[in-house]
Amino acid sequence: MYQIAINSTEGGTALRIINRTTSNYIIIGGFEGMQRYMGRHKIKSSKAQVICICSVYEIVPAISGMLTTAMHEGKRHTKYVSTEKIARRIQEVGMGIGNLEFFGKYDNKSPERIADVRIEERKGLVYTEVTLPNKKASFNVERAAEKGISSKSDLATLNKTGRIVKEGVEYFVDEFRNKEIKYPKIVVITVLSENYSVSVEDIQSFIAGNERVEIFIRGAPEGFRNTQIEHKTLISVEKEIKCKVVLHNKTAKTITEVAQYILIKSEVEADCVKDFYNKICPVYTPLIRPRVYKLCHTKYLRNSQVLIDQSFINYASHNELTIHNQWKREVFLKDNNIEISRNSSATNNSNLPISKPYTVFLGTAAAVPGVIRNVSSILMTSQNGAILFDCGEDTGTQLNKISIQNKYNYASLNMIILTHRHADHVLGTLSVLNRCNLAGNPAVIVFGHKCLVPALEKYGTSCIFIQNRADLSVQVYKKERTEYICIAGKRERLVIKIQQNIYKHTGTVDPLNYKSACDIKKAILQIKASCNAVSFADFINLPVIVEPNLSCPEALTLKYKLSMCSALHIHESYSFLLKEYADNMAYSLAYSGDTRPNIKFADLSFGADLMVHEGTFEEEEYIQAQHTMHSTIPEALDIFKKSKACELFITHISQRYKTVAVPDEGNLALDYLVHTPGTKTSQKDLHTALLEWAEEKE
């Protein structure tokens, strides 16, 4: 017996075909944050026998999520199926991520195969076809006993010779066999974009000769500009396939029964997450509750069979199935009206004017995500815009979850600062930049390791990439609608001029009201540079006009000043100090990234308003911290004291701890914690609540 389970978040959809006997499964599709999703819903990645990668933005979750988690669970090798184009991209991107030696192609001819799995891209659609093995006809012992065939010797004779004579009557073994159980063919169609085409020949290729075919239609992650376009496109594909099936059945010798389902991005909040925020948010107000993704633009779906997160179908045979948790629009509208009424009656704080930036912790886990912690990322946001420090996988979802209507304003993002090349610090960059580009923001400045450049180029995302170097000094100036970025090294200097059309800018922000970035809307009109051949800069997929004499004019307003020093971690790791200037005031944030205790970082961050330091291990794990080039919490506290910074937050917590103790001089960082400059909220009640929560999970 097989089951199809739908797994989904706002980032995308995945479909698992599960063998109910062994719990092994084939997974088709994926989305960023799959590691965390599977942990929250207690799904074992090690049970994945085949991963079907249908589009480019499914490569990261497949390699970093499914593969890495399966390895942690003890599985040393995982098979994948993809088109040739995707296979090449896996090699290009995967080489930077690592672990490809544990990732191999699935062979349909192998005796160990669990099903016939084929994948092909045609005219903007990726067809993944899965032919499940039929269940062999089993011997019916009860039926044989009715004819007096019940002894071991009789059953052995019948099994060996295929016939037996009882009381003068000859019986054959096939008379006592149950019918062979046939399962329907499963076809998952991944729509890559609005530009697609469906032909009768495409449909005939997978329905001809089959009694029943189950078709599941899904959108590719990052394939559409918005949900409305995605839903309209999925419905359009469904209608075209229906017409082509009718045409096929009119001329075919045997009629194929076809069922179609639409998979839509949706989210069911896991009980463990709900319990955590129900317990912690009331006792610690700086922690905001992340929004649960709500469906929108559902009018297009009213006449379709729609499956959402946690929907599943049980198949007893090709025509015996039961559907559970199928989406019903009338139920959705009723529940949604109740929630709107509840929200409208709640108190709504007005937007807060900004004098200093807010800091929002988006990911505070080390190495791999957990139930309540995502991997590394911190947002600093103000009237100047926003800056990300590190950008681990699924950072885009974290941004949306603290924003009005689950829509972060990607036009406001100015910089992404990546401390080093480890996967848990960089894998969200591709999707975040893609969303920035779609929002009319192609000139985000990305600081990072040069190994990311080929992947950024291959994915077609645009940005200004600056390779981290300890000798670089960066200053960003503003004059009306023009930005000047001045980058100086020991031997080279670069001036970049970006002309913008800013058509909306309120200069207010209220992250406690789920609005984490200012209302900046802008369009890049032109980019000029004093040189396009400096060793530390790449203009990725951006047209640039070179003006050798370009320089910063006088009477400019300084927005940002960035400096860095080498960190004590892997080669080419860095720590940063960012100073932001607004209303004649400066605010400084020092961010360590992964590092052993480093006196250079203490000197760099001297007197900073806020220090964010990694504290991967508690004190008793000192040897492990040395071995992995990380810091313990007491070591981070010592660097903080030497720096004379004003406030300390400890992040990058190992997942071996459900919670950790941080001395009163510092603060424990949690996902969705908002730090407001000039405020100090005691964490005593927070630690008590965290300990109680950890004990409940034992």
Backbone hydrogen bonds, N-H to C=O, Kabsch-Sander energy under -0.5 kcal/mol:
donor,donor_aa,acceptor,acceptor_aa,energy
2,Y,315,Y,-1.3
3,Q,18,I,-2.2
4,I,313,I,-2.8
5,A,3,Q,-0.5
5,A,16,R,-2.5
6,I,311,S,-2.9
7,N,5,A,-0.5
7,N,14,A,-2.6
9,T,12,G,-2.0
12,G,9,T,-1.0
14,A,7,N,-2.4
15,L,28,I,-2.4
16,R,5,A,-2.7
17,I,26,I,-2.8
18,I,3,Q,-3.6
18,I,16,R,-0.7
19,N,24,N,-2.9
20,R,1,M,-2.3
20,R,18,I,-0.8
23,S,19,N,-2.9
25,Y,47,K,-2.3
26,I,17,I,-2.0
27,I,50,V,-2.7
28,I,15,L,-3.0
29,G,52,C,-2.6
30,G,13,T,-1.2
34,M,31,F,-1.0
37,Y,33,G,-2.5
38,M,34,M,-2.8
39,G,35,Q,-1.8
40,R,36,R,-2.4
41,H,37,Y,-2.0
42,K,39,G,-0.8
43,I,38,M,-2.6
45,S,43,I,-0.6
47,K,44,K,-1.1
48,A,45,S,-1.9
49,Q,25,Y,-3.0
49,Q,47,K,-0.6
50,V,25,Y,-1.0
51,I,79,K,-1.9
52,C,27,I,-3.3
52,C,50,V,-0.5
53,I,51,I,-0.7
53,I,81,V,-2.6
54,C,52,C,-0.7
58,E,55,S,-1.8
59,I,56,V,-1.4
62,A,58,E,-1.5
63,I,59,I,-2.7
64,S,60,V,-2.8
65,G,60,V,-0.8
65,G,61,P,-0.8
66,M,61,P,-2.2
67,L,62,A,-2.1
68,T,63,I,-0.9
69,T,65,G,-2.2
70,A,66,M,-2.2
71,M,67,L,-2.1
72,H,68,T,-2.0
73,E,69,T,-1.6
74,G,71,M,-1.5
75,K,70,A,-2.7
76,R,74,G,-0.5
78,T,102,F,-2.3
79,K,49,Q,-0.7
80,Y,104,G,-2.2
81,V,51,I,-2.5
83,T,53,I,-0.5
87,A,83,T,-2.4
88,R,84,E,-2.1
89,R,85,K,-1.8
90,I,86,I,-2.5
91,Q,87,A,-1.6
92,E,88,R,-2.0
93,V,89,R,-3.1
94,G,90,I,-2.8
95,M,91,Q,-1.4
96,G,93,V,-1.0
97,I,93,V,-1.0
98,G,94,G,-3.3
102,F,99,N,-1.9
103,F,100,L,-1.9
104,G,78,T,-2.2
106,Y,80,Y,-2.5
108,N,106,Y,-0.6
110,S,107,D,-1.3
113,R,110,S,-1.7
116,D,131,T,-2.0
117,V,115,A,-0.7
118,R,129,E,-2.6
120,E,127,Y,-1.8
122,R,125,L,-3.3
125,L,122,R,-1.4
126,V,190,T,-2.4
127,Y,120,E,-3.1
127,Y,125,L,-0.6
128,T,126,V,-0.6
128,T,188,V,-2.6
129,E,118,R,-3.0
129,E,127,Y,-0.6
130,V,186,I,-3.1
131,T,116,D,-2.5
132,L,130,V,-0.7
135,K,181,I,-2.4
136,K,134,N,-0.6
140,N,176,F,-3.6
141,V,139,F,-1.0
144,A,140,N,-1.6
145,A,141,V,-2.2
146,E,142,E,-1.5
147,K,143,R,-0.6
147,K,144,A,-1.1
148,G,145,A,-2.0
149,I,144,A,-2.3
150,S,148,G,-1.0
155,L,151,S,-2.4
156,A,152,K,-2.3
157,T,153,S,-2.3
158,L,154,D,-2.6
159,N,155,L,-2.2
160,K,156,A,-2.4
161,T,157,T,-3.0
162,G,157,T,-0.6
162,G,158,L,-1.5
164,I,171,Y,-2.3
166,K,164,I,-0.5
166,K,169,V,-2.8
169,V,166,K,-1.8
171,Y,164,I,-3.5
173,V,162,G,-2.3
175,E,172,F,-1.7
176,F,173,V,-1.8
177,R,174,D,-1.0
178,N,138,S,-3.4
181,I,135,K,-2.1
182,K,180,E,-0.6
185,K,212,R,-2.0
186,I,130,V,-2.5
187,V,185,K,-0.5
187,V,214,E,-2.8
188,V,128,T,-2.7
189,I,187,V,-0.6
189,I,216,F,-3.1
190,T,126,V,-2.7
190,T,188,V,-0.6
191,V,189,I,-0.6
191,V,218,R,-3.0
192,L,124,G,-2.2
192,L,190,T,-0.6
193,S,124,G,-0.6
196,Y,194,E,-1.1
197,S,123,K,-1.7
203,I,199,S,-1.7
204,Q,200,V,-2.9
205,S,201,E,-1.7
206,F,202,D,-0.5
206,F,203,I,-1.2
207,I,203,I,-1.5
208,A,204,Q,-1.8
210,N,207,I,-1.9
213,V,257,E,-2.5
214,E,185,K,-3.0
215,I,213,V,-0.6
215,I,259,A,-3.2
216,F,187,V,-2.8
217,I,261,Y,-2.8
218,R,189,I,-2.5
220,A,191,V,-2.5
223,G,220,A,-1.8
230,E,226,N,-1.8
231,H,227,T,-2.9
232,K,228,Q,-2.3
233,T,229,I,-2.2
234,L,230,E,-2.5
235,I,231,H,-2.2
236,S,232,K,-2.0
237,V,233,T,-2.4
238,E,234,L,-2.3
239,K,235,I,-2.4
240,E,236,S,-2.2
241,I,237,V,-2.5
242,K,238,E,-2.2
243,C,239,K,-2.1
244,K,240,E,-2.1
245,V,241,I,-2.5
246,V,242,K,-2.0
247,L,243,C,-2.0
248,H,244,K,-2.2
249,N,245,V,-2.7
250,K,246,V,-1.4
251,T,247,L,-0.8
251,T,248,H,-1.0
252,A,248,H,-1.7
257,E,211,E,-2.8
257,E,255,I,-0.5
258,V,256,T,-0.5
259,A,213,V,-2.2
261,Y,215,I,-2.3
262,I,305,Q,-2.9
263,L,217,I,-3.0
263,L,261,Y,-0.5
264,I,262,I,-0.5
264,I,307,L,-1.7
269,E,267,E,-0.6
274,K,270,A,-2.4
275,D,271,D,-2.8
276,F,272,C,-1.5
277,Y,273,V,-2.2
278,N,274,K,-2.1
279,K,275,D,-1.5
280,I,276,F,-2.6
281,C,277,Y,-1.5
283,V,280,I,-1.1
284,Y,280,I,-1.0
284,Y,281,C,-0.7
287,L,284,Y,-1.6
288,I,286,P,-0.7
288,I,672,Y,-2.4
291,R,401,K,-2.5
300,Y,297,H,-0.5
301,L,298,T,-1.8
302,R,299,K,-1.0
304,S,301,L,-1.8
306,V,304,S,-0.8
306,V,327,W,-0.5
307,L,262,I,-2.9
308,I,325,N,-0.5
310,Q,6,I,-2.4
311,S,308,I,-2.3
312,F,324,H,-1.8
313,I,4,I,-2.5
314,N,322,T,-2.5
315,Y,2,Y,-3.0
316,A,314,N,-0.6
316,A,320,E,-2.8
317,S,320,E,-1.4
318,H,182,K,-1.6
321,L,319,N,-0.6
322,T,314,N,-1.8
324,H,312,F,-3.0
327,W,306,V,-1.8
332,F,328,K,-2.3
333,L,329,R,-2.7
334,K,330,E,-1.7
335,D,331,V,-2.5
336,N,332,F,-2.6
337,N,333,L,-2.1
338,I,334,K,-1.6
339,E,335,D,-1.8
340,I,336,N,-2.5
341,S,337,N,-2.1
342,R,338,I,-2.0
343,N,339,E,-2.7
344,S,340,I,-2.3
345,S,341,S,-1.1
346,A,343,N,-0.9
349,N,347,T,-0.5
352,L,509,V,-1.0
354,I,507,G,-0.8
358,Y,381,T,-2.6
359,T,675,H,-1.9
360,V,379,L,-3.3
361,F,359,T,-0.5
361,F,673,L,-2.5
362,L,360,V,-0.6
362,L,377,S,-2.0
363,G,377,S,-2.4
364,T,374,N,-0.6
365,A,374,N,-2.6
366,A,653,I,-2.0
368,V,366,A,-2.7
370,G,373,R,-3.4
376,S,365,A,-0.5
377,S,363,G,-1.8
378,I,389,F,-1.6
378,I,390,D,-0.5
379,L,360,V,-3.0
380,M,387,I,-2.8
381,T,358,Y,-2.4
381,T,379,L,-0.5
382,S,385,G,-2.7
385,G,382,S,-1.4
386,A,412,S,-2.3
387,I,380,M,-2.4
388,L,415,M,-2.3
389,F,378,I,-3.0
390,D,388,L,-0.7
390,D,417,I,-3.6
391,C,425,H,-3.1
392,G,376,S,-2.7
395,T,392,G,-1.4
398,Q,394,D,-1.6
399,L,395,T,-2.4
400,N,396,G,-2.1
401,K,397,T,-2.1
402,I,398,Q,-0.5
402,I,399,L,-1.1
403,S,400,N,-1.7
406,N,403,S,-1.9
407,K,404,I,-1.8
408,Y,406,N,-0.5
410,Y,408,Y,-1.4
412,S,409,N,-1.7
413,L,410,Y,-1.0
414,N,386,A,-3.3
415,M,386,A,-1.1
416,I,445,I,-2.4
417,I,388,L,-3.4
418,L,416,I,-0.6
418,L,447,F,-2.9
419,T,417,I,-0.6
425,H,422,H,-2.1
426,V,422,H,-0.7
426,V,423,A,-0.9
427,L,423,A,-2.0
428,G,391,C,-2.6
429,T,391,C,-0.6
429,T,426,V,-2.2
432,V,428,G,-2.1
433,L,429,T,-2.7
434,N,430,L,-1.9
435,R,431,S,-2.0
436,C,432,V,-2.1
437,N,433,L,-2.8
438,L,434,N,-2.1
439,A,435,R,-1.4
440,G,437,N,-1.7
441,N,436,C,-2.4
445,I,414,N,-2.4
446,V,444,V,-0.6
446,V,464,I,-3.0
447,F,416,I,-2.8
447,F,445,I,-0.5
448,G,466,I,-2.0
452,L,449,H,-1.9
453,V,450,K,-1.4
456,L,452,L,-2.2
457,E,453,V,-2.4
458,K,454,P,-2.6
459,Y,455,A,-2.1
460,G,456,L,-0.6
460,G,457,E,-0.9
461,T,456,L,-1.3
463,C,540,I,-1.5
464,I,444,V,-2.7
465,F,463,C,-0.7
465,F,538,D,-3.1
466,I,446,V,-3.4
466,I,464,I,-0.5
467,Q,465,F,-0.5
467,Q,536,F,-3.3
468,N,448,G,-2.1
472,L,469,R,-1.7
473,S,488,A,-2.0
474,V,562,L,-2.5
475,Q,486,C,-2.3
476,V,560,Y,-2.5
477,Y,475,Q,-0.5
477,Y,484,Y,-3.2
478,K,557,T,-2.6
479,K,482,T,-2.9
482,T,479,K,-1.9
483,E,498,I,-2.6
484,Y,477,Y,-2.1
485,I,496,I,-2.8
486,C,475,Q,-3.2
486,C,484,Y,-0.6
487,I,485,I,-0.6
487,I,494,L,-3.0
488,A,473,S,-2.5
488,A,486,C,-0.5
489,G,492,E,-3.4
494,L,487,I,-2.9
496,I,485,I,-2.4
497,K,528,K,-2.9
498,I,483,E,-2.8
498,I,496,I,-0.5
499,Q,497,K,-0.6
499,Q,526,Q,-2.7
500,Q,481,R,-2.8
500,Q,498,I,-0.5
501,N,523,A,-2.4
502,I,500,Q,-0.6
503,Y,501,N,-0.7
503,Y,521,K,-1.8
504,K,521,K,-1.0
509,V,352,L,-2.1
510,D,515,K,-1.0
513,N,510,D,-1.9
514,Y,511,P,-1.6
515,K,510,D,-1.3
518,C,382,S,-0.6
520,I,518,C,-2.2
521,K,504,K,-2.1
521,K,519,D,-0.5
523,A,501,N,-1.0
524,I,440,G,-0.6
525,L,499,Q,-2.8
525,L,523,A,-0.5
526,Q,499,Q,-1.3
528,K,497,K,-2.8
529,A,545,I,-2.3
530,S,495,V,-2.2
537,A,534,V,-0.9
538,D,465,F,-2.5
540,I,463,C,-2.0
540,I,538,D,-1.0
541,N,539,F,-0.6
542,L,539,F,-0.8
545,I,527,I,-2.5
546,V,544,V,-0.6
547,E,529,A,-2.9
547,E,545,I,-0.5
550,L,547,E,-2.4
557,T,478,K,-2.5
558,L,556,L,-0.6
559,K,476,V,-3.3
560,Y,476,V,-1.5
561,K,579,K,-2.0
562,L,474,V,-2.8
563,S,577,L,-2.1
564,M,472,L,-0.5
565,C,575,S,-2.1
567,A,573,S,-2.7
569,H,567,A,-1.3
569,H,570,I,-0.6
573,S,570,I,-0.7
574,Y,419,T,-1.8
575,S,565,C,-2.8
576,F,591,Y,-2.7
577,L,563,S,-2.6
578,L,589,L,-2.7
579,K,561,K,-2.8
580,E,587,Y,-3.2
581,Y,559,K,-2.7
582,A,585,M,-2.6
585,M,582,A,-1.4
587,Y,580,E,-2.5
589,L,578,L,-2.7
590,A,610,L,-2.9
591,Y,576,F,-2.6
592,S,612,V,-2.3
596,R,568,L,-1.5
601,F,598,N,-0.6
602,A,598,N,-1.5
603,D,599,I,-2.2
604,L,600,K,-2.5
605,S,601,F,-2.3
606,F,603,D,-1.3
607,G,643,S,-2.4
608,A,605,S,-2.4
609,D,588,S,-0.6
610,L,588,S,-1.6
611,M,647,E,-3.0
612,V,590,A,-3.2
613,H,611,M,-0.6
613,H,649,F,-2.2
614,E,593,G,-0.6
615,G,651,T,-2.8
617,F,631,S,-1.7
621,E,618,E,-1.9
622,Y,619,E,-1.2
625,A,621,E,-2.2
626,Q,622,Y,-2.2
627,H,623,I,-2.4
628,T,624,Q,-2.2
629,M,625,A,-0.7
629,M,626,Q,-0.6
630,H,625,A,-2.7
633,I,617,F,-1.8
636,A,632,T,-2.2
637,L,633,I,-2.2
638,D,634,P,-1.8
639,I,635,E,-1.9
640,F,636,A,-2.1
641,K,637,L,-2.1
642,K,638,D,-2.0
643,S,639,I,-1.8
644,K,640,F,-1.0
645,A,640,F,-1.0
646,C,608,A,-3.0
649,F,611,M,-2.3
650,I,667,N,-3.2
651,T,613,H,-2.1
653,I,364,T,-2.7
654,S,616,T,-1.8
657,Y,654,S,-1.6
662,V,660,V,-0.5
666,G,663,P,-2.0
667,N,648,L,-1.0
669,A,650,I,-2.5
672,Y,361,F,-3.6
673,L,670,L,-1.7
674,V,286,P,-2.6
675,H,359,T,-3.4
675,H,673,L,-0.6
676,T,674,V,-0.6
679,T,676,T,-1.7
682,S,680,K,-0.5
687,H,683,Q,-2.7
688,T,684,K,-1.9
689,A,685,D,-2.4
690,L,686,L,-2.6
691,L,687,H,-2.3
692,E,688,T,-2.1
693,W,689,A,-2.4
694,A,690,L,-2.6
695,E,691,L,-2.3
696,E,692,E,-1.9
697,K,693,W,-1.2
698,E,694,A,-0.5
698,E,695,E,-0.9
